[in-house]
């Protein structure tokens, strides 16, 4: 039976081995050549930071399911919004967006749902100027993680006055009791989910610009407060590596995995996220 001191040494060695593994993956996969197959590449199309914010939020919102379908939706949105998504959305009222997303469909999301989301973002931009301004107005940097602010950030976007467009979007829905699709596209910690896509958006915004992540908010949000974006694929890998014992990608699993990642990289717990995802995809392609 190992003593307490021996157990601590075993854990320390395990962490060192994990760090070596993740650093190997980081060196191999955290490279811009892998961006074309990632939704984040949509934000890299634009040079203006406010356009990158909008593009990144949309990319994260749709980052679920088949990657070809995700990229097709983003390509279509790029055509609709033109060279400046922020200006295009800011200049259009909710009523003017009706019918603009015709033909867009992704999983459970219909064109009318897309128009509601666009209207919410446009209204947010008119009220706050940029998405970054909204975040700064809500954030308390004394909070250990970004999750409390994320709850307020999502709530503020979803509270925008787009009721007429929302009513039209649900006119053909059999049960009006169903939650609005925007609550699924823009997930909130208040709903108890892992919030994988919104935590992904925050990784893109906060981690320093390195050819992958954008670093647009790195001057006012510490990367040490980031939370790992966890879905079923990341959870499966983390279970194999004994970073969590959770069977479900819920908030408890997210907190456990983030805690372990903070041990490996205290100032940047999301440092290995992109490389982990790309390594998993490459492994699937070779099977």
N, C-alpha and C positions, 0 to 999 in steps of 0.2 A: 504494500500500500504506500504510494508516494506521499511524502510530507507536503505541508503547505508550500514550503519554499520550492520543492521539486515541481509541484503542480504549476506554480507561477513561472518557473523556467520553461516548462513544456508549453504553456500558453505563449510565452514570449517567443520561443522558437517557432511555434506555429504561425504567429503573426509575421515573423521575419520571412518565413517561407511564402506566406501569402503575398507579402509586399513584393518579394522577388518575382512571383508569378504575375502579379498585376503590372509591375513595371515592365516585364517582358512583353505583355500584351499591349501596354501603352506605347512602347517603342515601335511595335510592329503595326498597330492599327490606328493609333491616334494621329492620322495623317489625312490631309485634304483630299488625297486621291480617292478616299472612300466616301466623300460627301455626296457625289451624284446619286447614290442609292439611299440617301437619308432625307427625311422631310426638311431638316434644317437647311438643306441646300436652297430651298425656296427663298429663305431670308437673305442668303448670300447673293441673290440676283440684284439686290438693291444696295446703293451706297449711302443713302440718307438714313441716319439712325432712326428717325421716326417711322420711316417706311420699313426698316428692318424689324422694328418692334411689332408692327402690325402683321407683317408677313410671318414672323416667328409665332405669334399668338395663333394665327390661322393654321399654320403648319402643325403646331402642337395639338390644336383642337381636333384635327382630322387624323392624327397619328395613331390610328387604330385599324387593325385588319390588314388586308393585302396591300403591300407597298406599291404595286402598280396602280391600284385604284386610288390610293392616297395621292400619289404624284400626279395622276390624271386630274383629280379635283383641284389640286394646287395650280396646275398648269392652266386650267379653265379660269380659276379666280384671277390668275395673273393677267390673262387676256382681258377679263372684265374690268379690272382696276387700273390697268395701264402702267405707266412708268412710275407713278407715285400713289401707292395704295392709301397712305394716310390722307393726302390731299383729296383723293377721289371720294373717300368715305366721309371726310369732314364736310365736303361740299354738297352732300346729298341727304335730304331728309328721309325718314323712314318710308314715307309714301313713294318717294322717287325710286326706292329700291325694289318695289313690288314688280316681280317678273324678271328682274335682272339676272337671277341665278337659274333661269329656266334651263333644264337639261342636266343639271348637276344632281347626282344621286350617289350616296356613299353609305353602304350598310343600311342603318335605320334612318339616315338623314335624308330628307327630301329638299328640293329646291327652296320651298317656302321656309324651311328651318334655317337654311343657309342665309336667306335674306334677313331673317330676324337677328341672327348673329352679327351680320354685317352692320345692320342698323344700330345694334347695341354698341358696337365698337365705334361707329361714326359719331354717335351721340356722346360717348365717353370722350372722344377727341375734341369735340366742340366745347365740352365742359372743362376739360383739364389740359388741353393742348397736346399732351402726349401720354402714352401709357405709363412711361416712367414717372411723369409728374403725379399721376394718380397713385402709383405705388409709394412715392416719397411722402405724399400727404397722409398716408395711412400707416406707415411703418414705424415701429419702435425698435431701434437697433439693439436695445437691451434684451430683447427676446432671444432665447437660445436658438430657435430655428425660424425659418420663414413661414411656417404653417399658420400662425395666428394672423399675419398680414395677408397671406394668401386667401384666407377665409373672407376677410374684408374686401380684398381686391376683386374677387369673383362676385361677391354680393353687390358691389358698386356697379360693376358692368351689367349684371343682370337686372339691376333696378332702373336702368335707363328707360325713358318714356317711349316705348315702342308698342304700346297696347294695341292700336288698330292693326298693325302688321302682324302682331302675335295672334290676334283673333282670326285674321285671314288664314294664317299658317295652320290653324287647328280646325278650320271649318269642315274638313273632311275626315277628321279623326273620330272614330266611333265613340271612344270614351274621353270626355273632356277632363276626367279625373287624372289622366295620365300626366306625368311631369313634363314640362316643356323640354324639348330636345336640347336647348342651350344649357340646361343643368347637367346634361350628360357630356356635352362638348367641352364645357368649362367646369370641370369637377372642383368641388370644394371639400376641404377637410371636415367641414361641419356635417357632411353626409356620411362620414365614416369610411370613405373609400381610400385607396392608396394614392389617389390623385397623380397617377403616373405621368399623364400628359402635361398637367400644369407644373409639376416638379421638373419635367423636361424643359418646358418653356423657361423656368427660372434658371436652370443650369445654363441654357443658352445665353440668357441676359446677364448673369452674374459672373460666371467664370471668366477670367481674363481672356481677351482676344488672342487666340493662338492659331488662327487659321481654321479652327473648327468652331469653337464657341465665340460669341460676339463681344462679350465684355461691356455691353452698353450701360449696365447698372453697377459695374464693379467699383465705381467711385463712391457709391452710397449704400451698397449691400455687401457685407462680407461673405466670401465664398464659404467660410467656415459654418455659416448658418444654413447652407443648402441641405436638402433632403434627397436621398437617392430615389430616382424614378424607378419604381418596381412594378413589373407586370409578371405574368405567369412564367415567362421565359427567364427573366432575371431571378425570380424566386427559385426556380428549379436549380439554377447554377449555385445560388447562395445556399441552398439546402445541402447540395453536394459538398460544398466547402465548409459546411457547419457554421455559416454566418447567422443562421436562424433555423429554428425547428418548426416554424409556422407552416401550415399546409395551404394557407390562403394568403393571397397578396392583399392584405389589409393594412390598416395604419400601424398595428402592432408589429407586423413583419417589417414594415418600412422603418420604424423606429429602431428595431433590433439591428437591421442591416446597416442603417446609417451610423448607429453607435459603433459597430465594428469597423466601418470604413473610416470613421473619425480616429480610431486607434491607429489605423494604417497611414492616414493622411489627415492630421488634425486640422490644418488650415484649408483643406479642399477635399471634403469627403466624396464629392462627385468627380474627382479627378479621373477615375478609371471607367466611368459610365460608358462613354462613347466606344472605347476600345473593347469593353466587355460585350457590348451589343454587336459590334462588327465581328469580333472573334466568334460569337455564337452563330452569326449568319454564315460566315465562311465555313464553319464546321458543318452546318446543315447542307451547304452546297456540295461538300465532298462526300456525303454519305451515299 
